[in-house]
Structures are given as C-alpha cells and as structure tokens.
Amino acid sequence: MKRLILPLLALIAVGYASMSIVKNQPAFIKSDPPSPPPASVFSHTIAAVGIIEPNSEAVAIGTALDGVVEKVLVQVGESTKQGDPLFQLDARHLHAELGVRQATLESARARVKTAESVRSDAIDQLDRAQKLGGGSVISTDELMRRKFSLQAADAKLGEAQAEVAASEAQVRATETEIDRSIVRAPMDAEVLQLKVRVGEFAPAGQTTQPMLVIGRLRPLHVRVDVDEHEGWRVRAAARAMAHVRGNADLQTPLKFVRIEPMVVPKRSLSGDNTERVDTRVLQVIYEIADENLRLYVGQQMDIFIDDIAAQEKAAAGPGFTNDPIQGSQRRTHPVAEVPLRSE
C-alpha cells in the first residue's frame, strides 16, 4: 500500500498541473476587421500608396528678414488671395531708419536749391562780364574767373543732385525692407498649417519646421509612390482608383496629371529626415475626380493602377511580348524543334 502512495500523489499533481495550464490558456476570439481591405477592380493591377496634397503642392512660407513676429493676420483654413498679408515682423527700427534717411533726403534737396542759386548767379555774372569784355571795363582775367566760377557752380549742382539721387535710393531701400517685413501670400490658396505666434522670433531662410504652409485645395492631388521595379509598367493612359484608408468603400477614380521624370528615394510617411530609405520610387501625380469626397492633405490612400503592360502581354499569348524597339511582337523564348519519333 505504501508503494502506491507516491505514484498516486504524482498522478494527482500531474492532473492538477494539466488542469491549471488548460484554464490559464488565453482565449482566442475571432473578430472581423472594422473595414475589409481594398480590392482592385482591374484584372491586372499595380498596387501603390499615395498621399493627398494640394494641386499647387504644399508651399512652406518663410521670411527674408530676421525679426520678432508682431502680428499674425490669418488663421488655419482661411482662404487668401495673392498679395494678402500673412504675418508681420516688428519693423520699428526700419521706420526709425526711414525717418533719418528722409531727413537726409530733404537736406540734399535743399543743397540742390542752394547750388542752383549759386549757378544762376554765376551765369548772370558771366553774362555781364561777356557784355563788358569788349572794352576796357573788365579785364580778361576777371572774365576767365567768372567762367571758372560757373564751372564750379555746375560741379556743385551735379554733386548735390547726385546726393539727392543717393538719398532717394536709400529711402526706397528702407521702404522695401519695411515692405519685406510683411510676409504676403504668393498665390491664391488656403492656410493649411500655422506654426508662428505673436512674440516669437522668426529666423530668415529655411527652417526645420515651416512657420506657415499654404496650398490650393481645389482640386486635390494624390502623389503615388510606385516601386522602381514596377515603374516601367505605369502608363499615362491607364485608369486608376483610390481607396480611403480605413474605409475601402470610399473610393474615387483618378485623373492622370503627370509622371515625375526622376526616380527618388522613398520618403518617410512621418516626414522625419533621419528615416532610413529602403527603396526608390517613381512618383505619379493624379487628380482626385470626386470633389465631394471628404479628404485631407497628408492623408494616405490605397491606389490601384490598371496594368496595361500585363494585359498586352496576356493578349499576346505565352512566349510573346510587345517589343517597343521593333514595334511588333516577338517571341521571348525560342521553341526548339523536336523531331517526331517513328514507331
């Protein structure tokens, strides 16, 4: 009886451990996806991913001058016309400089008037000397001095006029700088992003994050990244269909716009410049045909492009392909002639 106790206890422990393991196993519940994956309507297709963008592309607005932002004159989603002010920098120092240069200009103009008066007097003195020069009233030396006085008056007048021209140029330059302190819209567009605030310092030149982004939204475009290995299959005349990410039932046909003629590294969808590039892509631009579809700039879409090249190859039959060089069909693999065996 004692010999059976240990095996019996071991058997009970094994059974308890097995029951515990079975109870603690996670329960797998079958769940349907919230939205079925998109499916192509074409018999032969090229699948790609696209990103919605304005038809003008996203234009990052910067400033040509360094300065503190004094006013922000637009809001996100607001429509702007070409030349409308977007934001304004603090330009008090430029206005002060303009006042100084305008005073310098007035002083230069006053010197011009003085030089004109001196020149008029020199002309009058020379005329009197020339009338009296034939007799013994005035000497030849006095006549020459008055001629030289007129020449000196002409030179002084020219110098004063040059100072006026330089002062006017300085005034125009300062007015131009004041106008450049107001950043204006380069085209008719909508404000897509606003990252500038009153009181912030706006550096001139390119920044890591654009202060303001604008673009034309009617109609929207989608930039499609086609893998470089499938780039040769894309045709301008091919039909294309776009599906909204998250809801494959929302779809719209696409209108071909252009093919970017340069294959570029695939960009990160997050926009991070440190993202590693794993492939190169051919970018194809399409126009969204359905303007009533609610889409947003930067949104991803699943794109299906009709593969005309595959259809032509299938229509040509096995062993044939379209030869663009010869302009006809050719056999890709020669078929060896096998002699028939005679019984």
RODO-2510 file (C-alpha; in nm, 4 decimals, decimal comma):
residues 343
     n   res          X          Y          Z
     1     m     0,0000     0,0000     0,0000
     2     k     0,2878     0,2340     0,0855
     3     r     0,4398     0,1701    -0,2578
     4     l     0,1254     0,3043    -0,4285
     5     i     0,1069     0,6320    -0,2322
     6     l     0,3923     0,8131    -0,4119
     7     p     0,2795     0,7212    -0,7668
     8     l    -0,0762     0,8206    -0,6770
     9     l     0,0354     1,1589    -0,5437
    10     a     0,2471     1,2192    -0,8553
    11     l    -0,0501     1,1324    -1,0766
    12     i    -0,2730     1,3753    -0,8836
    13     a    -0,0080     1,6533    -0,9152
    14     v     0,0251     1,5981    -1,2893
    15     g    -0,3517     1,6113    -1,3335
    16     y    -0,3799     1,9305    -1,1296
    17     a    -0,0978     2,0944    -1,3278
    18     s    -0,2620     1,9975    -1,6571
    19     m    -0,5963     2,1438    -1,5480
    20     s    -0,4244     2,4647    -1,4354
    21     i    -0,2434     2,5013    -1,7686
    22     v    -0,5639     2,4471    -1,9651
    23     k    -0,7543     2,7051    -1,7572
    24     n    -0,4822     2,9685    -1,7923
    25     q    -0,4588     2,9449    -2,1712
    26     p    -0,5688     3,2741    -2,3385
    27     a    -0,8997     3,2599    -2,5152
    28     f    -0,8810     3,3376    -2,8862
    29     i    -1,1863     3,5265    -3,0026
    30     k    -1,2400     3,5543    -3,3747
    31     s    -1,3146     3,9132    -3,4738
    32     d    -1,3851     4,0673    -3,8091
    33     p    -1,1791     4,3687    -3,9203
    34     p    -1,3549     4,7060    -3,8861
    35     s    -1,3215     4,7541    -4,2609
    36     p    -1,2450     4,4983    -4,5306
    37     p    -0,9207     4,5539    -4,7178
    38     p    -0,9498     4,7334    -5,0526
    39     a    -0,9681     4,5247    -5,3668
    40     s    -0,8726     4,6215    -5,7185
    41     v    -1,1376     4,6395    -5,9894
    42     f    -0,8813     4,5746    -6,2634
    43     s    -0,7845     4,2324    -6,3909
    44     h    -0,4164     4,3291    -6,3814
    45     t    -0,3153     4,5946    -6,1344
    46     i    -0,0249     4,7898    -5,9892
    47     a    -0,0730     4,8489    -5,6178
    48     a     0,0797     5,1560    -5,4559
    49     v     0,0367     5,4037    -5,1728
    50     g    -0,0485     5,7695    -5,2271
    51     i    -0,0561     6,0831    -5,0142
    52     i    -0,3070     6,3622    -5,0632
    53     e    -0,1527     6,7017    -5,1425
    54     p    -0,2712     7,0382    -5,2805
    55     n    -0,2613     7,0787    -5,6564
    56     s    -0,0028     7,3543    -5,6030
    57     e     0,1892     7,1248    -5,3652
    58     a     0,2363     7,2368    -5,0072
    59     v     0,4144     7,5739    -5,0081
    60     a     0,6191     7,6452    -4,6951
    61     i     0,6193     8,0177    -4,6238
    62     g     0,9255     8,1812    -4,4694
    63     t     1,0584     8,5289    -4,4169
    64     a     1,3505     8,7053    -4,5801
    65     l     1,4246     8,9061    -4,2638
    66     d     1,5024     8,8105    -3,9064
    67     g     1,2655     8,9581    -3,6546
    68     v     1,0056     8,9203    -3,3838
    69     v     0,6535     8,8481    -3,5048
    70     e     0,4319     9,1465    -3,4321
    71     k     0,1049     9,0373    -3,5953
    72     v    -0,0428     8,7162    -3,7345
    73     l    -0,3080     8,8130    -3,9858
    74     v    -0,4518     8,4741    -4,0932
    75     q    -0,5949     8,1591    -3,9379
    76     v    -0,5817     7,7922    -4,0329
    77     g    -0,8353     7,7127    -4,3046
    78     e    -0,8660     8,0724    -4,4170
    79     s    -0,8565     8,1498    -4,7896
    80     t    -0,6066     8,4099    -4,9040
    81     k    -0,5514     8,5988    -5,2274
    82     q    -0,2184     8,6656    -5,3893
    83     g    -0,0512     8,9546    -5,2098
    84     d    -0,2594     8,9303    -4,8918
    85     p    -0,0511     8,9815    -4,5730
    86     l     0,0019     8,6643    -4,3697
    87     f     0,2089     8,7886    -4,0755
    88     q     0,4151     9,0954    -3,9925
    89     l     0,7505     9,1401    -3,8205
    90     d     0,8435     9,4166    -3,5795
    91     a     0,9830     9,6922    -3,8055
    92     r     1,0168     9,9857    -3,5662
    93     h     1,3902    10,0115    -3,6284
    94     l     1,3233    10,0281    -4,0026
    95     h     1,0676    10,3049    -3,9587
    96     a     1,3205    10,4988    -3,7489
    97     e     1,5852    10,4461    -4,0149
    98     l     1,3382    10,5620    -4,2786
    99     g     1,2837    10,8881    -4,0870
   100     v     1,6590    10,9535    -4,0746
   101     r     1,7017    10,8880    -4,4453
   102     q     1,4028    11,1048    -4,5360
   103     a     1,5602    11,3914    -4,3378
   104     t     1,8873    11,3341    -4,5218
   105     l     1,6965    11,3480    -4,8492
   106     e     1,5366    11,6815    -4,7589
   107     s     1,8782    11,8193    -4,6674
   108     a     2,0188    11,7052    -5,0007
   109     r     1,7300    11,8680    -5,1857
   110     a     1,7967    12,1954    -5,0004
   111     r     2,1609    12,1789    -5,1105
   112     v     2,0436    12,1359    -5,4677
   113     k     1,8400    12,4540    -5,4432
   114     t     2,1416    12,6375    -5,2986
   115     a     2,3637    12,5066    -5,5779
   116     e     2,1065    12,6123    -5,8384
   117     s     2,1036    12,9659    -5,6922
   118     v     2,4858    12,9845    -5,6975
   119     r     2,4862    12,8596    -6,0567
   120     s     2,2248    13,1164    -6,1612
   121     d     2,4361    13,3934    -6,0045
   122     a     2,7475    13,2623    -6,1836
   123     i     2,5620    13,2635    -6,5172
   124     d     2,4465    13,6220    -6,4573
   125     q     2,7973    13,7350    -6,3622
   126     l     2,9427    13,5705    -6,6716
   127     d     2,6826    13,7301    -6,8977
   128     r     2,7663    14,0743    -6,7559
   129     a     3,1378    14,0127    -6,7986
   130     q     3,0969    13,8990    -7,1563
   131     k     2,8985    14,2144    -7,2403
   132     l     3,1697    14,4322    -7,0918
   133     g     3,4600    14,2263    -7,2125
   134     g     3,4951    14,4048    -7,5469
   135     g     3,6021    14,7306    -7,3831
   136     s     3,8342    14,8326    -7,1080
   137     v     3,5774    14,7994    -6,8232
   138     i     3,6672    14,4393    -6,7270
   139     s     3,9910    14,2526    -6,7692
   140     t     4,0452    13,9225    -6,9370
   141     d     4,1463    13,7648    -6,6049
   142     e     3,8178    13,8665    -6,4460
   143     l     3,6254    13,7193    -6,7395
   144     m     3,8116    13,3868    -6,7033
   145     r     3,7482    13,3794    -6,3276
   146     r     3,3764    13,4160    -6,3851
   147     k     3,3825    13,1307    -6,6392
   148     f     3,5597    12,9106    -6,3867
   149     s     3,3086    13,0156    -6,1212
   150     l     3,0271    12,8935    -6,3465
   151     q     3,2047    12,5615    -6,3988
   152     a     3,2485    12,5227    -6,0228
   153     a     2,8798    12,6042    -5,9713
   154     d     2,7860    12,3365    -6,2291
   155     a     3,0028    12,0824    -6,0457
   156     k     2,8473    12,1708    -5,7088
   157     l     2,4995    12,1380    -5,8572
   158     g     2,5852    11,7976    -6,0041
   159     e     2,7241    11,6826    -5,6694
   160     a     2,4109    11,7978    -5,4874
   161     q     2,1865    11,6245    -5,7422
   162     a     2,3884    11,3022    -5,7002
   163     e     2,3389    11,3245    -5,3224
   164     v     1,9658    11,3598    -5,3788
   165     a     1,9630    11,0526    -5,6030
   166     a     2,1606    10,8525    -5,3424
   167     s     1,9297    10,9652    -5,0625
   168     e     1,6217    10,8725    -5,2661
   169     a     1,7715    10,5273    -5,3314
   170     q     1,8337    10,4804    -4,9580
   171     v     1,4748    10,5821    -4,8804
   172     r     1,3429    10,3326    -5,1372
   173     a     1,5690    10,0601    -4,9954
   174     t     1,4369    10,1194    -4,6439
   175     e     1,0773    10,1238    -4,7696
   176     t     1,1469     9,7936    -4,9442
   177     e     1,2783     9,6437    -4,6205
   178     i     0,9657     9,7638    -4,4395
   179     d     0,7505     9,6016    -4,7071
   180     r     0,9548     9,2797    -4,6795
   181     s     0,8807     9,2712    -4,3075
   182     i     0,5211     9,1951    -4,4076
   183     v     0,5071     8,8363    -4,5379
   184     r     0,2478     8,8071    -4,8147
   185     a     0,0766     8,5180    -4,9896
   186     p     0,2499     8,4282    -5,3180
   187     m    -0,0724     8,2938    -5,4724
   188     d    -0,4421     8,2292    -5,4154
   189     a    -0,4523     7,9463    -5,1624
   190     e    -0,5730     7,8245    -4,8242
   191     v    -0,3787     7,8225    -4,4987
   192     l    -0,3059     7,4581    -4,4166
   193     q    -0,0774     7,4929    -4,1166
   194     l     0,0182     7,7788    -3,8869
   195     k     0,3195     7,7435    -3,6578
   196     v     0,4026     8,1084    -3,5922
   197     r     0,2812     8,3083    -3,2944
   198     v     0,2966     8,6724    -3,1886
   199     g     0,6165     8,7401    -2,9928
   200     e     0,8131     8,4511    -3,1426
   201     f     1,1414     8,5137    -3,3214
   202     a     1,1175     8,4316    -3,6915
   203     p     1,4553     8,3423    -3,8443
   204     a     1,5261     8,4171    -4,2068
   205     g     1,5896     8,1379    -4,4536
   206     q     1,4950     7,7718    -4,4376
   207     t     1,3801     7,6288    -4,1047
   208     t     1,3355     7,2705    -3,9893
   209     q     0,9650     7,3323    -3,9380
   210     p     0,7838     7,5730    -4,1704
   211     m     0,6202     7,8662    -3,9970
   212     l     0,3207     7,8626    -4,2320
   213     v     0,2040     7,6251    -4,5055
   214     i    -0,0433     7,7163    -4,7789
   215     g    -0,1806     7,5379    -5,0870
   216     r    -0,4664     7,5242    -5,3375
   217     l    -0,7203     7,2570    -5,2449
   218     r    -0,9489     7,2615    -5,5492
   219     p    -0,8939     7,0079    -5,6886
   220     l    -0,6829     6,7861    -5,4654
   221     h    -0,3960     6,5791    -5,5997
   222     v    -0,2555     6,2480    -5,4807
   223     r     0,1162     6,1729    -5,5096
   224     v     0,1557     5,7996    -5,5727
   225     d     0,4810     5,6177    -5,4947
   226     v     0,5313     5,3289    -5,7366
   227     d     0,8213     5,0959    -5,6653
   228     e     1,1021     5,1457    -5,9158
   229     h     1,0788     4,7794    -6,0186
   230     e     0,7217     4,8417    -6,1380
   231     g     0,7783     5,1894    -6,2798
   232     w     0,8105     5,0621    -6,6364
   233     r     0,4572     4,9219    -6,6142
   234     v     0,2905     5,2598    -6,5475
   235     r     0,1153     5,4173    -6,8474
   236     a    -0,0253     5,7680    -6,8710
   237     a    -0,3447     5,6369    -7,0290
   238     a    -0,4021     5,3760    -6,7565
   239     r    -0,7048     5,4079    -6,5322
   240     a    -0,6514     5,4411    -6,1583
   241     m    -0,8679     5,4094    -5,8497
   242     a    -0,8041     5,5396    -5,4973
   243     h    -0,9470     5,3948    -5,1744
   244     v    -0,9590     5,5796    -4,8434
   245     r    -0,7554     5,4192    -4,5681
   246     g    -0,9866     5,2716    -4,3053
   247     n    -1,2921     5,2586    -4,5315
   248     a    -1,2423     5,0783    -4,8598
   249     d    -1,5978     5,1621    -4,9674
   250     l    -1,4952     5,5282    -5,0034
   251     q    -1,3277     5,5335    -5,3413
   252     t    -1,2788     5,7714    -5,6281
   253     p    -1,1426     5,7482    -5,9813
   254     l    -0,8248     5,9386    -6,0538
   255     k    -0,7270     6,1614    -6,3453
   256     f    -0,3705     6,1383    -6,4676
   257     v    -0,1740     6,4635    -6,4313
   258     r     0,1933     6,3811    -6,4838
   259     i     0,4775     6,1458    -6,4092
   260     e     0,7712     6,2940    -6,2214
   261     p     1,0639     6,2180    -6,4558
   262     m     1,3089     6,1465    -6,1722
   263     v     1,3108     5,8351    -5,9541
   264     v     1,3664     5,9442    -5,5935
   265     p     1,4293     5,7724    -5,2594
   266     k     1,1131     5,6714    -5,0822
   267     r     1,0201     5,9353    -4,8281
   268     s     0,9152     5,8523    -4,4773
   269     l     0,5451     5,8970    -4,4196
   270     s     0,6287     6,0651    -4,0881
   271     g     0,8399     6,3292    -4,2604
   272     d     1,1429     6,2619    -4,0382
   273     n     1,4650     6,3495    -4,2207
   274     t     1,6552     6,0773    -4,0322
   275     e     1,4311     5,7997    -4,1636
   276     r     1,6239     5,5307    -4,3454
   277     v     1,5389     5,4764    -4,7117
   278     d     1,4666     5,1184    -4,8113
   279     t     1,3728     5,1646    -5,1764
   280     r     1,3384     5,4128    -5,4597
   281     v     1,0090     5,5070    -5,6175
   282     l     0,8635     5,6633    -5,9287
   283     q     0,6171     5,9352    -5,8333
   284     v     0,2960     5,9676    -6,0339
   285     i     0,0578     6,2596    -5,9789
   286     y    -0,3176     6,2101    -6,0140
   287     e    -0,6129     6,4414    -5,9641
   288     i    -0,8989     6,3395    -5,7340
   289     a    -1,2056     6,3203    -5,9575
   290     d    -1,4690     6,3142    -5,6810
   291     e    -1,4514     6,6580    -5,5170
   292     n    -1,7355     6,5693    -5,2776
   293     l    -1,5248     6,3041    -5,1047
   294     r    -1,4022     6,4305    -4,7685
   295     l    -1,0244     6,4128    -4,7859
   296     y    -0,7442     6,5932    -4,6071
   297     v    -0,3950     6,6955    -4,7090
   298     g    -0,1407     6,4405    -4,5893
   299     q    -0,3923     6,1558    -4,5776
   300     q    -0,2814     5,8182    -4,7129
   301     m    -0,4763     5,6307    -4,9785
   302     d    -0,4525     5,2862    -5,1327
   303     i    -0,4037     5,3196    -5,5071
   304     f    -0,4674     5,0636    -5,7800
   305     i    -0,3440     5,1381    -6,1330
   306     d    -0,4570     4,9403    -6,4342
   307     d    -0,1596     4,7372    -6,5580
   308     i    -0,1869     4,7821    -6,9344
   309     a     0,1521     4,6205    -6,9907
   310     a     0,0368     4,2961    -6,8271
   311     q    -0,2844     4,2990    -7,0322
   312     e    -0,0882     4,3419    -7,3540
   313     k     0,1419     4,0587    -7,2570
   314     a    -0,1531     3,8332    -7,1752
   315     a    -0,3240     3,9241    -7,5026
   316     a    -0,0084     3,8438    -7,6987
   317     g    -0,0127     3,4900    -7,5680
   318     p     0,2533     3,2797    -7,3954
   319     g     0,6036     3,3202    -7,5253
   320     f     0,5361     3,6627    -7,6815
   321     t     0,5852     4,0168    -7,5611
   322     n     0,5470     4,3623    -7,7087
   323     d     0,8815     4,4878    -7,8347
   324     p     0,8853     4,8700    -7,8206
   325     i     1,2086     4,8806    -8,0226
   326     q     1,0904     4,6697    -8,3148
   327     g     0,7350     4,7995    -8,2909
   328     s     0,5908     4,4499    -8,3054
   329     q     0,5533     4,1340    -8,1068
   330     r     0,8444     3,8978    -8,0685
   331     r     0,8898     3,5591    -7,9081
   332     t     1,0680     3,5838    -7,5760
   333     h     1,1889     3,2207    -7,5704
   334     p     1,2557     3,0311    -7,8933
   335     v     1,0831     2,6975    -7,9122
   336     a     1,3167     2,4152    -8,0015
   337     e     1,2025     2,1874    -8,2808
   338     v     1,1797     1,8280    -8,1542
   339     p     1,1752     1,5584    -8,4253
   340     l     0,8951     1,3074    -8,4041
   341     r     0,9929     0,9507    -8,3187
   342     s     0,8778     0,6874    -8,5578
   343     e     0,7445     0,3672    -8,4140
***
